[in-house]
Amino acid sequence: MVSLRVLSLASNVLFIIFGVLHAHFEIAQLISMPEFLLNVILLPVNAKRLAEIFRLTKQIEQATVESPISEWLLPHMHLHRYKAGDILFRKGDVAHEIVYVAEGRLKLQEIDQPIGPGELIGEIGLFSADKMRTMTVVCDTDCELYKMTDEMMYRLYYQNPKLGFFFMRLIVERLLADVRRGAIESGTV
């Protein structure tokens, strides 16, 4: 898209120059040329679209795991409170929501890994083909958790494409951590 916009901008500039030279710098003749007027109108439009492409590309590059979940997701999530020992979901359960940990600590039971405030969980099961949970999650302490259904998240994705890149990077990071953990456990590292 960038190369097409640059080509459009270049053609707009060249047609404007051609119009000015063809009309011998006479304003009245320039204004009567539809090609000239069209390119004068299209030049700022193409420049604006090119700037939008660059801005969106930069925002997508910044959509890392540390991206502002509070800005993208929390306004659409619902607060739920849990007590220590409550099971949030079990391995094999159907995944239909993601969870953001606001306060407290969760534990991934199969690997005894803690999940603390500021972390998002449940995305792998949500995006998997079978929509099944991959681990059991238990509340280690009393927790305040924000939840969002998969349906709401899909709607948000259409409104904010950066969200897709955020989840893609988050899932890849988690899967790579699983691969590293498996390599350490098997002694190949």
Contacts in CASP RR format, 6 or more apart in sequence:
PFRMAT RR
TARGET T0000
AUTHOR 0000-0000-0000
METHOD contacts of the structure
MODEL  1
MVSLRVLSLASNVLFIIFGVLHAHFEIAQLISMPEFLLNVILLPVNAKRL
AEIFRLTKQIEQATVESPISEWLLPHMHLHRYKAGDILFRKGDVAHEIVY
VAEGRLKLQEIDQPIGPGELIGEIGLFSADKMRTMTVVCDTDCELYKMTD
EMMYRLYYQNPKLGFFFMRLIVERLLADVRRGAIESGTV
1 53 0 8 1.000
2 50 0 8 1.000
2 53 0 8 1.000
2 54 0 8 1.000
5 46 0 8 1.000
5 49 0 8 1.000
5 50 0 8 1.000
5 53 0 8 1.000
6 50 0 8 1.000
8 42 0 8 1.000
8 46 0 8 1.000
9 43 0 8 1.000
9 46 0 8 1.000
9 47 0 8 1.000
9 50 0 8 1.000
11 39 0 8 1.000
12 39 0 8 1.000
12 42 0 8 1.000
12 43 0 8 1.000
12 46 0 8 1.000
13 43 0 8 1.000
15 35 0 8 1.000
15 36 0 8 1.000
15 38 0 8 1.000
15 39 0 8 1.000
16 36 0 8 1.000
16 39 0 8 1.000
16 40 0 8 1.000
16 43 0 8 1.000
19 30 0 8 1.000
19 33 0 8 1.000
19 35 0 8 1.000
19 36 0 8 1.000
20 30 0 8 1.000
20 36 0 8 1.000
22 33 0 8 1.000
23 29 0 8 1.000
23 30 0 8 1.000
23 33 0 8 1.000
23 36 0 8 1.000
30 36 0 8 1.000
31 37 0 8 1.000
56 161 0 8 1.000
59 162 0 8 1.000
60 161 0 8 1.000
60 162 0 8 1.000
60 165 0 8 1.000
63 162 0 8 1.000
63 163 0 8 1.000
63 164 0 8 1.000
63 165 0 8 1.000
63 166 0 8 1.000
63 169 0 8 1.000
64 166 0 8 1.000
64 169 0 8 1.000
65 166 0 8 1.000
65 169 0 8 1.000
65 170 0 8 1.000
65 173 0 8 1.000
67 162 0 8 1.000
67 166 0 8 1.000
69 100 0 8 1.000
69 118 0 8 1.000
69 120 0 8 1.000
72 156 0 8 1.000
72 160 0 8 1.000
72 162 0 8 1.000
72 163 0 8 1.000
72 166 0 8 1.000
73 98 0 8 1.000
73 100 0 8 1.000
73 120 0 8 1.000
73 146 0 8 1.000
73 148 0 8 1.000
73 153 0 8 1.000
73 156 0 8 1.000
73 163 0 8 1.000
74 100 0 8 1.000
74 146 0 8 1.000
76 148 0 8 1.000
76 152 0 8 1.000
76 156 0 8 1.000
77 100 0 8 1.000
77 146 0 8 1.000
77 147 0 8 1.000
77 148 0 8 1.000
78 146 0 8 1.000
78 147 0 8 1.000
78 148 0 8 1.000
79 102 0 8 1.000
79 144 0 8 1.000
79 145 0 8 1.000
79 146 0 8 1.000
80 144 0 8 1.000
80 145 0 8 1.000
80 146 0 8 1.000
80 147 0 8 1.000
81 142 0 8 1.000
81 143 0 8 1.000
81 144 0 8 1.000
81 145 0 8 1.000
82 88 0 8 1.000
82 139 0 8 1.000
82 142 0 8 1.000
82 143 0 8 1.000
82 145 0 8 1.000
83 139 0 8 1.000
83 142 0 8 1.000
84 139 0 8 1.000
84 140 0 8 1.000
84 141 0 8 1.000
84 142 0 8 1.000
85 138 0 8 1.000
85 139 0 8 1.000
85 140 0 8 1.000
86 138 0 8 1.000
86 139 0 8 1.000
86 143 0 8 1.000
87 136 0 8 1.000
87 137 0 8 1.000
87 138 0 8 1.000
87 139 0 8 1.000
88 99 0 8 1.000
88 106 0 8 1.000
88 137 0 8 1.000
88 138 0 8 1.000
88 139 0 8 1.000
88 145 0 8 1.000
89 95 0 8 1.000
89 133 0 8 1.000
89 136 0 8 1.000
89 137 0 8 1.000
90 133 0 8 1.000
90 136 0 8 1.000
91 110 0 8 1.000
91 133 0 8 1.000
91 134 0 8 1.000
91 135 0 8 1.000
91 136 0 8 1.000
92 132 0 8 1.000
92 133 0 8 1.000
92 134 0 8 1.000
93 132 0 8 1.000
93 133 0 8 1.000
94 131 0 8 1.000
94 132 0 8 1.000
94 133 0 8 1.000
95 122 0 8 1.000
95 125 0 8 1.000
95 126 0 8 1.000
95 128 0 8 1.000
95 131 0 8 1.000
95 132 0 8 1.000
95 133 0 8 1.000
95 150 0 8 1.000
96 126 0 8 1.000
96 131 0 8 1.000
96 149 0 8 1.000
96 150 0 8 1.000
97 122 0 8 1.000
97 126 0 8 1.000
97 147 0 8 1.000
97 148 0 8 1.000
97 149 0 8 1.000
97 150 0 8 1.000
98 120 0 8 1.000
98 121 0 8 1.000
98 122 0 8 1.000
98 123 0 8 1.000
98 126 0 8 1.000
98 147 0 8 1.000
98 148 0 8 1.000
98 150 0 8 1.000
98 153 0 8 1.000
99 120 0 8 1.000
99 121 0 8 1.000
99 122 0 8 1.000
99 137 0 8 1.000
99 145 0 8 1.000
99 146 0 8 1.000
99 147 0 8 1.000
100 118 0 8 1.000
100 119 0 8 1.000
100 120 0 8 1.000
100 145 0 8 1.000
100 146 0 8 1.000
100 147 0 8 1.000
100 148 0 8 1.000
101 115 0 8 1.000
101 116 0 8 1.000
101 117 0 8 1.000
101 118 0 8 1.000
101 119 0 8 1.000
101 120 0 8 1.000
101 121 0 8 1.000
101 143 0 8 1.000
101 145 0 8 1.000
102 117 0 8 1.000
102 118 0 8 1.000
102 143 0 8 1.000
102 144 0 8 1.000
102 145 0 8 1.000
102 146 0 8 1.000
103 117 0 8 1.000
103 142 0 8 1.000
103 143 0 8 1.000
103 144 0 8 1.000
104 116 0 8 1.000
104 117 0 8 1.000
104 139 0 8 1.000
104 140 0 8 1.000
104 141 0 8 1.000
104 142 0 8 1.000
104 143 0 8 1.000
104 144 0 8 1.000
105 114 0 8 1.000
105 115 0 8 1.000
105 116 0 8 1.000
105 117 0 8 1.000
105 139 0 8 1.000
105 140 0 8 1.000
105 141 0 8 1.000
105 143 0 8 1.000
106 114 0 8 1.000
106 115 0 8 1.000
106 116 0 8 1.000
106 121 0 8 1.000
106 137 0 8 1.000
106 138 0 8 1.000
106 139 0 8 1.000
106 140 0 8 1.000
106 143 0 8 1.000
107 113 0 8 1.000
107 114 0 8 1.000
107 115 0 8 1.000
107 137 0 8 1.000
107 138 0 8 1.000
107 139 0 8 1.000
107 140 0 8 1.000
108 114 0 8 1.000
108 115 0 8 1.000
108 135 0 8 1.000
108 136 0 8 1.000
108 137 0 8 1.000
109 135 0 8 1.000
109 136 0 8 1.000
109 137 0 8 1.000
109 138 0 8 1.000
110 135 0 8 1.000
110 136 0 8 1.000
111 135 0 8 1.000
111 181 0 8 1.000
114 140 0 8 1.000
115 121 0 8 1.000
115 137 0 8 1.000
120 170 0 8 1.000
121 137 0 8 1.000
122 133 0 8 1.000
123 167 0 8 1.000
123 170 0 8 1.000
123 171 0 8 1.000
123 174 0 8 1.000
124 134 0 8 1.000
124 171 0 8 1.000
124 174 0 8 1.000
124 175 0 8 1.000
125 131 0 8 1.000
125 132 0 8 1.000
125 133 0 8 1.000
125 134 0 8 1.000
126 150 0 8 1.000
126 153 0 8 1.000
127 167 0 8 1.000
127 171 0 8 1.000
128 134 0 8 1.000
131 150 0 8 1.000
153 163 0 8 1.000
156 163 0 8 1.000
157 163 0 8 1.000
157 164 0 8 1.000
180 189 0 8 1.000
183 189 0 8 1.000
END
